[in-house]
Amino acid sequence: MKKGVQRYYQKRAETYEDLDEPETIVAAVRAIGIADHLRIMDLGKEELVLDVGCGTGRFLQPFSSRARAVGVDFTVEMLEKAGESGALLVRADAEHLPFKDRVFDVVHSAGLLGVYRSQRICHEMVRVAGKGGRVYVSFPASESASGVVARLFMRLGWNPTLLDHWYSKADIRGMLPVEAEITGIYRLGFEPPFQRLYRHLRSRLLTRLFIALERKLRDRPLLRYFGARWLVEAKRG
Ligand SMILES: C[S@@+](CC[C@H](N)C(=O)[O-])C[C@H]1O[C@@H](n2cnc3c(N)ncnc32)[C@H](O)[C@@H]1O
């Protein structure tokens, strides 16, 4: 499975940033996602932050303007696009991070567990976090509108979303090692399901409407179910 993921991203590297084209709902969801992570992480200037599965550096760019940032990914073609982020880049497998124990103040990963389910990656992230260091991992939420629709369609052989693995809150506890204390689980990624259908739809009006709705509705009890991702915050005791 790991080789398959790598081959996929070798090909996807050229078009990965197309998802950030302005005036698409997918780009709006992604931009809101970065802002949400930054707000929750509240990085300090002197902190050393590691981004695991950093891809083209979407998160590394804002991380390096706020703190000292290092990015790890195993796909060279993705890392090549991250060159302008200002972060130190390391090509490595996230299941075997080439760092000593307890060296980072903050360890972050977004999107990775949605394409590659690995308890080992979560354990490695906690291992390299310093004592009291913060770990932030995003997981697609199975208890969400997108999660329910995706799993239903996946049984029929088609995935309408861009994510392959979905996690319940109970799954998340099992993914992390016992020494990680979960200090927050945030529901983020307010979006309608069927990203594969609307990701190329370019409409300024629809995107503005979506952003306005997102601001007004994301925290309403019933509509929170459209938040497709958990961002889990954990501390190493
Ligand atoms: C969905 S992309 C997310 C990229 C970036 N975090 C973002 O949010 O734009 C997943 C990335 O994880 C990388 N990846 C997947 N499995 C990995 C592994 N075992 N070790 C290192 N990188 C991995 C892929 O190469 C890809 O760049």
The ligand as an ORCA input file, in Angstrom:
! r2SCAN-3c Opt
* xyz 0 1
  C      -2.743     14.306      1.045
  S      -1.049     14.738      0.856
  C      -0.960     15.979      2.097
  C       0.138     16.965      1.847
  C       0.149     18.177      2.789
  N       0.231     17.784      4.183
  C      -1.063     19.040      2.552
  O      -1.920     19.136      3.453
  O      -1.163     19.624      1.461
  C      -0.196     13.368      1.597
  C       1.322     13.475      1.537
  O       1.860     12.469      2.403
  C       2.974     11.863      1.781
  N       3.111     10.516      2.376
  C       2.231      9.488      2.340
  N       2.717      8.423      3.029
  C       3.927      8.810      3.521
  C       4.927      8.162      4.318
  N       4.766      6.900      4.752
  N       6.044      8.851      4.623
  C       6.230     10.129      4.187
  N       5.331     10.800      3.430
  C       4.184     10.142      3.099
  C       2.652     11.867      0.299
  O       3.833     11.800     -0.474
  C       1.928     13.211      0.168
  O       2.821     14.257     -0.153
*
